[in-house]
Amino acid sequence: MTDLARFAATHGIRHFLFSFCDLFGVQRAKLVPAAAAAELARS
């Protein structure tokens, strides 16, 4: 179990909101299920 998954399970979090800049410098956000959050954070 990854740190994000453990944190989510402990605190009852079902989704994480990731914010990032695209190639054009525009800020974007993505709602990600807690089970897939570790993979997105890694990439």
Residue frames as a rotation matrix with the C-alpha (Angstrom) as fourth column:
MET 1
0.584 0.812 0.000 0.00
0.812 -0.584 0.000 0.00
0.000 0.000 -1.000 0.00
THR 2
-0.270 -0.692 0.670 1.44
0.661 -0.639 -0.394 3.36
0.701 0.336 0.629 -0.99
ASP 3
-0.862 -0.123 -0.492 1.54
0.468 -0.568 -0.677 6.42
-0.196 -0.814 0.547 1.23
LEU 4
-0.789 0.610 -0.073 -1.28
-0.592 -0.724 0.354 8.14
0.163 0.323 0.932 -0.69
ALA 5
-0.161 0.748 -0.643 -3.49
-0.130 0.630 0.766 5.05
0.978 0.207 -0.005 -0.58
ARG 6
-0.418 -0.059 -0.906 -2.82
0.811 0.425 -0.402 4.60
0.409 -0.903 -0.130 3.13
PHE 7
-0.972 0.055 -0.227 -3.58
0.054 -0.894 -0.446 8.27
-0.227 -0.446 0.866 3.82
ALA 8
-0.560 0.807 -0.186 -6.80
-0.635 -0.274 0.722 8.03
0.532 0.523 0.666 1.81
ALA 9
-0.124 0.510 -0.851 -7.92
0.288 0.839 0.461 4.86
0.950 -0.188 -0.251 3.60
THR 10
-0.646 -0.215 -0.732 -7.15
0.753 -0.024 -0.658 6.33
0.123 -0.976 0.177 7.03
HIS 11
-0.859 0.227 -0.459 -8.98
-0.026 -0.915 -0.403 9.60
-0.511 -0.335 0.792 6.39
GLY 12
-0.048 0.923 0.383 -11.88
0.534 0.347 -0.771 8.27
-0.844 0.168 -0.510 4.28
ILE 13
-0.142 -0.088 -0.986 -10.75
-0.622 -0.767 0.158 10.09
-0.770 0.636 0.054 1.12
ARG 14
0.443 0.396 0.804 -12.16
0.335 0.759 -0.558 8.68
-0.832 0.517 0.203 -2.11
HIS 15
0.670 -0.203 0.714 -10.59
0.693 -0.174 -0.700 11.10
0.266 0.964 0.024 -4.66
PHE 16
-0.088 -0.732 -0.676 -7.62
0.610 -0.576 0.544 13.43
-0.787 -0.364 0.497 -4.97
LEU 17
0.947 0.316 0.065 -7.53
0.258 -0.623 -0.739 16.62
-0.193 0.716 -0.671 -7.04
PHE 18
-0.028 -0.995 0.098 -4.22
0.806 0.036 0.591 16.96
-0.592 0.095 0.801 -8.92
SER 19
0.898 0.219 -0.381 -3.27
0.007 -0.874 -0.486 20.32
-0.440 0.434 -0.786 -10.38
PHE 20
-0.072 -0.932 0.355 -0.60
0.655 0.224 0.722 20.72
-0.752 0.284 0.594 -13.09
CYS 21
0.122 0.021 -0.992 0.43
-0.560 -0.824 -0.086 22.92
-0.819 0.567 -0.089 -16.01
ASP 22
0.765 0.153 0.626 0.04
0.382 0.675 -0.631 21.64
-0.519 0.722 0.458 -19.55
LEU 23
-0.046 -0.870 0.491 2.55
0.960 0.097 0.261 22.18
-0.275 0.483 0.831 -22.37
PHE 24
0.016 0.132 0.991 1.13
0.614 -0.784 0.095 25.63
0.789 0.607 -0.093 -23.10
GLY 25
-0.884 -0.459 0.090 1.47
0.187 -0.522 -0.832 26.81
0.429 -0.719 0.547 -19.50
VAL 26
-0.120 0.925 0.361 -2.26
-0.641 -0.350 0.683 26.62
0.758 -0.149 0.635 -18.75
GLN 27
-0.799 -0.139 0.585 -3.15
-0.582 0.422 -0.695 25.27
-0.150 -0.896 -0.419 -15.33
ARG 28
-0.101 0.732 -0.673 -5.25
-0.481 0.557 0.677 22.10
0.871 0.392 0.296 -15.44
ALA 29
-0.447 0.015 0.895 -6.74
-0.853 0.294 -0.431 19.87
-0.269 -0.956 -0.118 -12.76
LYS 30
-0.279 0.326 -0.903 -7.76
-0.428 0.800 0.421 16.25
0.860 0.504 -0.084 -12.69
LEU 31
0.205 0.437 0.876 -9.93
-0.969 0.214 0.120 14.38
-0.135 -0.874 0.467 -10.17
VAL 32
-0.301 -0.472 -0.829 -8.38
-0.559 0.791 -0.247 10.96
0.772 0.389 -0.502 -9.58
PRO 33
0.797 0.565 -0.211 -9.69
-0.196 0.573 0.796 8.01
0.571 -0.593 0.568 -7.56
ALA 34
0.547 -0.590 0.593 -7.58
-0.797 -0.151 0.585 7.30
-0.256 -0.793 -0.553 -4.48
ALA 35
0.665 -0.266 0.698 -6.63
0.178 0.964 0.198 3.85
-0.726 -0.007 0.688 -5.83
ALA 36
0.578 -0.420 0.700 -4.96
0.799 0.115 -0.590 5.42
0.167 0.900 0.402 -8.90
ALA 37
0.993 -0.111 0.044 -3.48
-0.118 -0.973 0.198 8.50
0.021 -0.202 -0.979 -7.21
ALA 38
0.417 -0.894 0.165 -0.05
-0.042 0.162 0.986 6.97
-0.908 -0.418 0.030 -6.55
GLU 39
0.064 -0.362 0.930 0.43
0.897 0.430 0.105 6.18
-0.438 0.827 0.352 -10.26
LEU 40
0.702 0.245 0.669 -0.45
0.564 -0.765 -0.311 9.73
0.435 0.596 -0.675 -11.33
ALA 41
0.921 -0.389 -0.032 1.79
-0.257 -0.665 0.701 11.25
-0.295 -0.637 -0.712 -8.65
ARG 42
0.244 -0.863 0.441 4.68
0.366 0.504 0.783 9.11
-0.898 -0.030 0.439 -9.88
SER 43
-0.102 -0.240 0.966 4.34
0.991 0.059 0.119 10.28
-0.085 0.969 0.232 -13.50
